[in-house]
């Protein structure tokens, strides 16, 4: 089988190569999945350089999220049958023609979603759900400012926040991306953050945003402190800008807002029952067609570098997906 392999950690994907590997056999409690689609996430890129908190032993195949069909069962697996359409995976392994995953890490593929869409919704919408529902306790009518709204986790938050009855401001540095978001997801307002956004957010909301969802960090976080409402929640999701910001604690004191960290996976590990509820809620929303993951591009596995570059270059609106079956 063909698989993308990280042989060494290096910038510019210099340590990555597409290789022919033996077909893996599932162990006890595992299944082998014929991969139909695998979405590209920022942690996948970071892992090729050793810059993510999870550092798998070399060599490894990246790919956190995939969808496909069950092709072989390991000992003791009764939950799945050959041919079942599934979605899920582990922290690695998705960028391959076949992947082995724990049976418990898979869920039925929502019938309303294509394989490409199914590989694109799990991590992004789970992050948005934990952020909005668990950490921010978002209420209908609250203003939610979503930074990086064209990215996978940002667009998921725009979509989910609207479903929760919040008023949504989609923020991006690209007018072209904002136009697509307006047409397909109908936020209440859009803001181009180039040159600043504080005054515009205050003008739209009247008092500042109740919730700010920030996967960007850096200067975006710094200015967000200036346009958050009293009793607001500033959600720290990531640092795609490359700079981890800091805040003087007198600002949360004076303005009465909270800085709240969001790690959806860790939240589920710390609170297993709530984690299972979160995953069930996100799966149900997808199964009922109430959320709409957006696939920006579907590429064959052989064009993995282009898929990585689309994400690294901030060229996607939603997700880029690799298709081993193309």
C-alpha positions in Angstrom: 0.0 0.0 0.0 1.0 3.6 -0.5 1.5 5.9 2.5 3.0 9.2 3.3 5.9 8.6 5.7 7.8 11.1 7.9 11.3 9.6 8.0 12.9 12.6 9.8 11.7 15.8 11.3 12.5 18.8 9.1 11.1 22.1 7.9 9.4 22.3 4.5 8.2 18.6 4.7 11.8 17.7 3.7 11.5 14.5 5.8 8.3 13.3 4.2 8.1 10.8 1.3 5.4 8.7 -0.3 6.4 5.1 0.1 5.1 1.5 -0.5 4.6 -0.3 2.8 3.3 -3.7 3.7 -0.4 -4.0 4.3 -0.9 -3.6 8.1 -2.8 -6.3 10.1 -5.2 -5.2 12.8 -4.4 -6.3 16.3 -6.9 -7.2 19.1 -9.5 -4.5 19.4 -8.5 -2.9 16.1 -9.8 -2.7 12.6 -8.2 -2.0 9.2 -9.9 0.7 7.2 -9.6 1.3 3.5 -9.1 5.0 3.6 -11.4 7.0 1.2 -10.5 10.5 2.5 -8.3 12.1 5.1 -8.4 15.8 6.0 -5.3 17.9 6.5 -5.0 19.6 9.9 -2.4 22.0 11.3 -1.2 19.4 13.8 -0.4 17.1 10.9 1.9 19.8 9.5 3.4 20.5 12.9 4.2 16.9 13.5 6.3 16.7 10.4 8.6 19.2 12.1 8.3 17.9 15.6 6.5 21.1 16.7 3.3 19.5 18.1 2.8 18.3 21.7 2.3 14.8 20.4 5.6 13.5 19.0 5.2 10.0 17.5 8.3 7.8 17.1 9.9 7.9 13.7 9.1 6.8 11.1 5.3 7.5 11.2 2.4 8.2 8.8 0.6 11.5 9.7 -3.1 12.0 9.3 -5.4 12.6 12.3 -8.7 12.3 10.6 -10.0 9.9 8.0 -13.1 8.2 6.7 -13.4 4.9 4.8 -14.7 1.4 4.9 -13.9 -1.4 7.3 -11.8 -3.9 5.5 -10.5 -6.3 8.2 -11.3 -7.0 11.9 -8.9 -7.7 14.7 -9.6 -10.2 17.4 -12.5 -9.4 19.7 -14.0 -6.7 17.5 -17.8 -7.1 17.3 -18.9 -3.5 16.9 -18.1 -3.4 13.2 -18.6 -5.5 10.1 -16.7 -5.7 6.9 -17.8 -2.9 4.6 -19.1 -0.5 7.3 -18.6 3.1 6.4 -16.7 4.8 9.3 -15.1 8.0 10.3 -12.5 8.8 13.0 -9.0 7.5 13.5 -6.1 8.2 15.8 -3.4 10.9 16.1 -1.6 9.5 13.1 -2.0 7.0 10.2 -4.7 8.6 7.9 -2.5 9.6 4.9 -2.4 6.1 3.6 -4.4 3.7 1.4 -5.1 1.6 4.5 -5.1 2.6 8.2 -5.3 0.6 11.4 -7.3 2.2 14.2 -8.8 1.1 17.5 -12.4 0.0 17.0 -13.5 2.4 19.8 -12.0 5.4 17.9 -14.4 5.0 15.0 -18.0 6.1 14.5 -20.5 5.4 11.7 -20.1 7.8 8.8 -23.0 10.2 8.8 -25.1 9.2 5.8 -25.7 12.8 4.7 -22.0 13.5 4.4 -19.6 12.4 1.6 -16.4 10.6 2.6 -14.5 13.8 2.1 -16.9 15.8 4.3 -17.0 13.1 6.9 -13.2 13.2 7.2 -13.4 17.0 7.8 -15.9 17.6 10.5 -14.8 15.6 13.6 -11.9 17.5 15.2 -13.0 21.0 14.0 -16.6 20.7 15.2 -15.6 19.0 18.4 -13.2 21.9 19.1 -16.0 24.4 18.4 -18.5 22.5 20.5 -16.2 22.2 23.5 -15.3 25.9 23.1 -18.8 27.3 22.8 -20.9 24.8 24.8 -18.6 23.6 27.5 -16.1 26.3 28.1 -18.0 29.5 27.1 -21.5 28.3 27.9 -22.7 30.3 24.9 -26.3 31.6 25.1 -28.7 32.4 22.3 -28.3 36.0 21.2 -24.8 36.5 22.4 -22.2 38.0 20.0 -19.5 35.6 19.0 -16.5 36.9 17.2 -14.7 34.1 15.2 -11.2 34.8 14.1 -9.6 32.7 11.4 -13.2 32.1 10.2 -12.1 30.6 6.9 -10.0 27.9 8.4 -11.3 24.5 9.4 -11.8 25.2 13.1 -12.9 28.8 12.5 -15.6 27.9 9.9 -16.9 25.1 12.2 -17.3 27.7 14.9 -19.2 30.0 12.6 -21.5 27.2 11.6 -22.1 25.8 15.1 -22.5 29.3 16.8 -25.3 30.1 14.3 -26.9 26.7 15.1 -26.8 27.6 18.8 -28.7 30.8 18.2 -25.7 33.2 18.7 -25.1 36.3 16.6 -21.9 35.7 14.7 -19.1 38.0 13.4 -16.8 36.1 11.0 -13.3 37.6 10.9 -10.6 37.1 8.3 -7.9 39.0 6.5 -9.3 38.2 3.1 -12.4 39.9 1.5 -12.6 37.0 -1.0 -12.9 34.4 1.8 -15.4 36.5 3.7 -17.6 36.8 0.7 -17.7 33.0 0.4 -18.5 32.7 4.1 -21.3 35.2 3.8 -22.8 33.4 0.8 -22.6 29.9 2.3 -22.9 30.4 6.1 -24.7 33.7 6.5 -23.1 35.2 9.6 -24.6 38.3 11.1 -21.6 40.4 10.1 -18.1 40.0 8.6 -14.9 41.9 9.5 -11.7 42.1 7.6 -9.0 42.3 10.4 -6.4 43.9 8.2 -5.5 47.2 9.7 -7.5 46.5 12.9 -10.9 45.4 14.0 -11.6 46.7 17.5 -13.7 49.7 16.5 -15.7 47.8 13.9 -16.5 45.0 16.4 -17.6 47.6 19.0 -19.8 49.4 16.4 -21.5 46.1 15.4 -22.1 44.8 18.9 -22.6 48.1 20.8 -20.5 46.8 23.7 -18.0 44.4 22.5 -18.1 40.6 21.7 -19.5 38.3 24.4 -17.3 35.5 23.2 -14.2 35.6 21.1 -12.9 32.4 19.5 -9.2 32.8 18.7 -7.2 30.1 16.9 -4.8 32.7 15.6 -3.1 34.3 18.6 -0.4 37.0 18.2 -1.7 40.5 17.3 -5.2 39.2 16.9 -5.4 38.1 20.5 -3.9 41.4 21.6 -6.6 43.5 19.8 -9.3 41.1 20.9 -8.6 42.1 24.5 -9.7 45.6 23.4 -13.1 44.7 22.0 -14.4 42.0 24.4 -17.5 42.8 26.4 -17.7 42.9 30.2 -18.2 39.3 31.4 -16.9 38.1 28.1 -15.0 34.9 27.4 -11.8 35.0 25.3 -11.3 31.4 24.0 -7.7 30.5 23.3 -7.8 27.8 20.6 -4.4 28.0 19.0 -1.6 30.1 17.6 -1.6 29.8 13.8 0.0 33.3 13.6 3.1 31.7 15.2 3.3 34.0 18.2 1.9 33.0 21.6 0.6 36.2 23.1 0.4 37.3 26.7 -2.0 39.5 28.6 -1.5 41.7 31.6 -3.9 40.4 34.3 -5.1 43.9 35.1 -7.0 43.8 31.8 -9.3 40.8 32.7 -9.6 42.4 36.1 -10.7 45.9 34.9 -12.8 44.6 31.9 -14.3 41.6 33.8 -13.6 39.0 31.1 -12.1 35.5 31.3 -9.3 34.0 29.2 -10.3 30.4 28.7 -8.2 27.6 27.2 -9.7 25.1 24.8 -8.3 21.7 24.2 -11.2 19.5 23.1 -9.3 16.2 23.2 -7.8 16.8 26.6 -11.2 18.0 27.9 -12.6 14.6 26.9 -9.7 12.8 28.6 -10.1 14.7 31.8 -13.9 14.3 31.8 -14.6 11.0 29.9 -18.4 11.1 30.4 -18.6 14.7 29.1 -16.2 13.8 26.3 -18.5 11.0 25.2 -21.4 13.4 25.3 -19.5 15.9 23.3 -18.6 13.4 20.6 -22.2 12.2 20.5 -23.6 15.7 20.2 -21.3 16.5 17.3 -22.0 13.2 15.5 -25.8 13.8 15.9 -25.6 17.3 14.4 -23.8 15.9 11.4 -26.1 12.9 11.1 -29.1 15.1 11.1 -27.6 17.5 8.6 -27.6 20.4 11.0 -23.9 21.3 10.4 -22.1 21.6 7.1 -18.4 21.0 6.9 -16.9 22.6 3.8 -14.3 20.8 1.6 -12.2 23.3 -0.2 -10.2 20.8 -2.3 -10.0 17.0 -2.8 -6.6 15.9 -3.9 -5.0 12.5 -4.6 -2.6 11.2 -2.0 0.2 11.7 -4.5 -0.4 15.5 -4.3 -0.1 15.6 -0.5 2.4 18.4 -0.8 -0.1 20.7 -2.5 -2.6 19.8 0.2 -0.1 20.8 2.9 0.8 24.0 1.1 -2.9 25.0 0.7 -3.3 24.8 4.5 0.1 26.3 5.4 -0.5 29.2 2.9 -3.9 30.0 4.4 -5.5 29.3 1.0 -8.3 27.1 2.1 -11.9 27.9 3.1 -12.7 24.9 5.2 -10.6 21.8 4.7 -8.2 20.3 2.2 -8.7 16.6 1.8 -6.4 13.8 0.5 -8.1 11.0 -1.4 -6.0 7.8 -1.7 -8.6 6.3 -4.0 -8.1 9.1 -6.7 
